[in-house]
Amino acid sequence: MTSSQLVKMRLELRRGVLVLAVLGLLKQAHYGYSLRKQLQEGGIDIDEGTLYPLVRRLADQGLLESEWRQAEGRERRYYQLSSLGAELLSQLTDEWQQLNGALAFLLEQSADTNGTDTTSSDKNSDTSQKEI
């Protein structure tokens, strides 16, 4: 796999996570820079050219509310989840947890069948019927 292919794969993976991360952080009001800083502190480095259009799109969809506030001597637009956004966040969080659990299970099964796990196959007998 070339490095450009790897970059594309990483971008695809990140796109699916960004909406959930932004909605999760906007349970509390943030302006753009503070939101970006919180994401970076959480390990998600995001370019302004990606973040601001995403936030505007979420606001246009009714998932965020915004208001202008005076902060640090200047006007800043603060964004926060709307009730619709909070409902979506709850649904996406549940979906994320289910997918994450299923993916962990599948990767573990894959490791077991590739011979990388030295424990007995009985270890997974009760999880072999896990719903995804």
Order of alpha helices (4+ residues) and beta strands (2+ residues): alpha-beta-alpha-alpha-beta-beta-alpha
